[in-house]
Amino acid sequence: MRKRTKYIHEGKYVAEIDVELIEADDEWAPYLSVQDAEKLDEVRDLLRMGDLKAASRRARVFELKPISQSR
């Protein structure tokens, strides 16, 4: 297994989540465990609902702010 960071972008928020990729000798490798996949889905749903407090307990959450406006 190797650790990776996955990012989920929802609206003006991004969640940073640490997961472990499972290595195997098949065409599907590397892949996530069921628990890590569910964690990603849960954080995505929490961000969509606007529950930043709950999402922050499961991941590092950032707010995106524009640096400049395009014309």
C-alpha positions in Angstrom: 0.0 0.0 0.0 1.1 3.6 -0.6 -0.3 6.7 0.9 -1.7 9.4 -1.4 -3.7 12.6 -1.0 -6.9 13.0 -2.9 -8.7 16.2 -3.5 -12.5 16.8 -3.7 -13.7 20.0 -5.2 -17.3 21.1 -4.5 -18.4 24.7 -5.2 -16.0 27.1 -3.5 -14.5 24.4 -1.2 -11.7 21.8 -1.6 -11.2 18.9 0.8 -7.8 17.2 1.1 -8.1 13.6 2.2 -5.3 11.0 2.9 -6.0 7.6 1.5 -4.0 4.4 0.9 -3.8 3.0 -2.6 -3.8 -0.8 -2.8 -1.3 -2.3 -5.1 -2.1 -5.6 -6.9 -1.1 -7.5 -10.0 -4.3 -6.9 -12.0 -5.5 -4.3 -14.5 -7.6 -2.5 -11.8 -4.6 -1.6 -9.6 -3.9 0.6 -7.8 -7.3 1.1 -6.2 -8.9 2.4 -3.0 -10.3 0.3 -0.1 -14.0 0.4 0.3 -13.6 2.4 3.5 -11.5 5.1 1.7 -13.9 5.3 -1.2 -16.8 5.7 1.2 -14.9 8.4 3.1 -14.4 10.4 -0.2 -18.1 10.1 -1.0 -19.1 11.1 2.5 -16.9 14.2 2.5 -18.2 15.2 -1.0 -21.8 14.9 0.3 -21.0 17.0 3.4 -19.5 19.7 1.2 -22.5 19.7 -1.1 -24.8 20.0 1.9 -22.7 22.9 3.3 -21.8 21.0 6.5 -18.2 22.3 6.7 -17.9 21.4 10.4 -18.6 17.7 9.8 -16.5 17.7 6.6 -13.6 19.2 8.6 -13.7 16.4 11.1 -13.0 13.9 8.2 -10.7 16.0 6.0 -8.8 19.2 5.7 -11.1 21.7 4.1 -10.1 24.9 2.2 -12.1 27.7 0.7 -11.2 28.8 -2.8 -11.0 32.5 -3.4 -10.3 34.2 -6.7 -7.0 36.1 -7.0 -8.1 38.1 -10.0 -11.2 38.5 -12.1 -11.0 37.7 -15.8 -12.5 40.2 -18.2 
